[in-house]
Amino acid sequence: MMGLKKVALKLWHPHCWSIETTRDHPRVTLITKGVYKLENEVRANFHLTAESYGDLRAFIEDMENYSDYAYDIFIIGRNDLEADIHARFPPDKTFYDKVMSLEFMPMNVMISGGYEYWNILVDEEKLKETLDSLLKLDGVNVEILSITNLRSLEDDRYADIIERVSKNLSMKQKKVLVEAYRHGYFEWPRKMSVDELARHFGIAKSTCLHHLRTAESKIIRIFLEELRDREPHLYDIKLNSKSFVV
C-alpha cells in the first residue's frame, strides 16, 4: 500500500492488567479483539490461548488477584485451550489516551510474557515524527522490532499465505508434495520411502529429494515470515529449559 509502513513494536507500561497477568502466566497469550473508551472507563475484549489445560485453569483462577488493575473481568466463552474475556478498566490503568493521540492505526495487539506486541500502520511521511513521539511517551518502554512495507490490508488474515505458497512452488514441487502426503511420507513412521516416491514419478532419488527439500524450505520460510508479522512475541522468546515444558 503506497505511503503506509507496517511497524512492529514491543511495549511495556505500568499497572496494566494484561501485562501483569501474562508476566505471571507466561504460557498464556492474549489477543486484543477491541478496545473502547467510554465515559469513565476503558473496555476491552481479549481472546486467550493457553498451552495446556493446567495453564488455562491457573490463569482463570488467578484473574481476580489482579483487581487493582481492573474494575471487572468476565469469561464470556471457553473452548478447549481458548477463552474469550471482556474487561473493564479505570482509564488511569491503561495508556489508551496517550496512544490514541498519536498518528497511527493499530492493526493487532498481542500480550505475552509481560509485554504487548503491536502491529501498527503509519503514514510514511509521518513515520519518524510518530515513532519519536511514541518513544518519548512518559512511563512507556517501547522497542521497535521491525519496519516493513505493507503488502496488503489483509496482512492479518489467513487466506493470503496459501496464495504466497502456491506462487512460490513449481508444479513439479507441488505434485511431489501432494503424492508424498497422500502416501504417508510425512507420517511417523513413514508409510512411503523416498525411493518409492521417486519410482512413482520415474525420477532419481536425488531429484525427488531436491523437490521435497526445496518445497519444504519455501513453505517453512513463508510460514515463519507470516508468523513473525502476526505473532512477533514468538520471536522474542528466550530459550531456556522451561520454554518447552509440556
N, C-alpha and C positions, 0 to 999 in steps of 0.2 A: 504494500500500500504506500503510495507516494506521500512523503512528508511525515510518516509516522515511524517511530522507533519503539521496539519492544524491549523493556528493561526489566531484568530480574533482580530483586532486592531481598536481602536478609535483614530483618528488623528486630529490635528488642526495645520495649518500653516498660516502665514500672507499673505495678498494680493492675496487671492485665490478667483476667480470669483464664483465657485460653493459653497464654504463655505459661502461667504458673502451673496449670494442671498438666500440660504436656511436658513440662520440665520434670515433674514428679512421676509422670507416667509415659516414659519415652517410647513405649511400644504401641502408643495410640496416636493417631493423626487426625486432626480436624481440618475440614474443608469448609470455608465460609461460603454460604449459599445466598447471602443477602444481609445487608446492614442498613438500618433505617433510623434516622434521627426523628424522634417525636419531641413533644414539648419539654419534658423534664427527664427524658431517658433515651438511651440508645438500645434498640432491639436488634438481635442478630439470629440467623439460622445457621446451624452447622451440620455437616454430615461427618459422622465419626466412623473411622475404620480402626479395628484392633487386630493385633497379630494372633491372639488366641482368645478363647472364651474367658480364661482367667484374667487376662488384661482388660477385657471389656467389663467384666463384673467388678474388678477392683476400681476402675475409673468411675463407673456409675455409683458405686457405694461411697466413693470418696468425694464426689462432686460438691456435696453440701458443706464440706470442710473449707470451701473457698468462698463462703458467703460474704466475706469482707469486700470481695471484688464484684459482686453481682446482687441485684435485687432478687431475682428468681431464675432457676434453671429447670427446664422441663424436658424429659424424654418424651418425644411425641411419636416414636416408632422404632421398633427393633427388628432386625432381620439377620440371622446368622451372626457374623462378626461385625455388623454395622448397626448404627443407630442414628436417628435424627434428633437434634437438640434445638430448642428455642430458648433464648436467654434475654433477660432484661438487665441493663447495666446503668449505673449512675454515669452521667456524662464525664465526670472527672476521673473515672476509671478506664476511659478509652482515650484515644487520640484522634477521634473522628473529626472534630472541628479543625485540628491542626492539619490533618492530611487533606481534607476536602477543600481547604483553602488554596491548595497548590494546583497547578495547571497540568493534571494528568488524569487518565481514566484507568481505574483498576480493572484488570481482566479476571484474575482469580487470586485467591489468598489461601495458603495452606499454613497450618500451625503444627510444628513438630519439634520435639526435643527442647522446648522452651524458646523457640524463635518463630517469627512469622516470615513466610516466604511469599513475596508479592510478585506478580507479573503485571506491569503497567504499560500503558501506551502514552507516549509523549510526542508532541509535535517536534519535529527535528529542529526547527528554528528556535524552539524554547528549551531544548534538551539541557544545555549547560546551565541555564538560569534555574530550571526546575530542579535539577539534581543538586545544585549548590544550595538552594533553599531547603531541600529535603535533608541534606547533610548537616544543616545548621539548626534543625528543629531541637528545641530545648528538651533534654531528658530522653531523647530517642537516639539509639545507636543504629546506624544504617551502614550496611556493606553492599556495594554494587557488585553483583555476581556476573552479570553479562549485559551487553547492549547489542541487539541484533536487528536486522531489517524484519519488518512484519511481512510474512508470506501471505497471510490471509486472515480475515476476521473469524475464520473457522479454526484458528490455531488450537482452541481449547476443546474441540470436538474430536470424535474418534474416527470418522469416516475417511479423513484425508490420508491417513497413514497407509491404507490399502492402495490408494492410487499411487502414492510415492513408491511403495514396494513394487507394484506391478510395472511401473515405468522403468525401474532400475534393474529388473531381471530380464535376461534374454529369454526367448521362447524355449530354447534347449534347457536352460536352468529351471524354468517353471515346470517343464514336462518331467525332468528328473526328480524334482521335489515332490510333485504330485504322486508319481509312481512309488517313490520311496515311502511316502506317508501311507499310501493305500496298502502297501505290502508289509507294513510294520517295521521299517528300517529304524524309525525314531523311537520305537518302544524298547523297553528293557525287561528281559533280554530281547535282543533284536530277532525279528521273525524273518528278515531277509538280509543277506550279507551284501557287501559292495560288489563282490564277484557276481552274485546272482543278478543284482541290479544292472551291472554292466552288460551281462549276457542278454538281459531283457531288451536292452537298447542296441545290442550289437556293436558296442564300443569298448575300447580298452578300459581296464580298471582305473588307470591313472587319469584318463579323460573323465570318467564318471565321477571320481573323487574331486577332480578340479571343478566340475559343475556344482557338486554338492557344497564344497567348502566356499566357493565364491558366492553362491546364493545365500548360504547361512551367514557369511560375513556381511553381505549387503543388508540382509534383513535385521541382523542384530544392530548394525550401525544406525540404520534408520529408526529402529525402535528406541535405542538409547538416546538418540538426538531428540526425539519427541518426548521421551520420558524426562530428559533434562529440562525441557521447556515447561512441562506440565507439573512435574513434581521435583523441583530443584532441591528440596530438603534431602532427597536420597543421595545427592552428590555431596552433601555436607556431612555425611555420617563419618565419624572417626572409628576406624576398625578397632575392635577390641574383643575380648573373649565373650562379652555379654551381647554383642551385636547379633549373634546368630543362635541365641538360645531358643530352642523350640518348645 
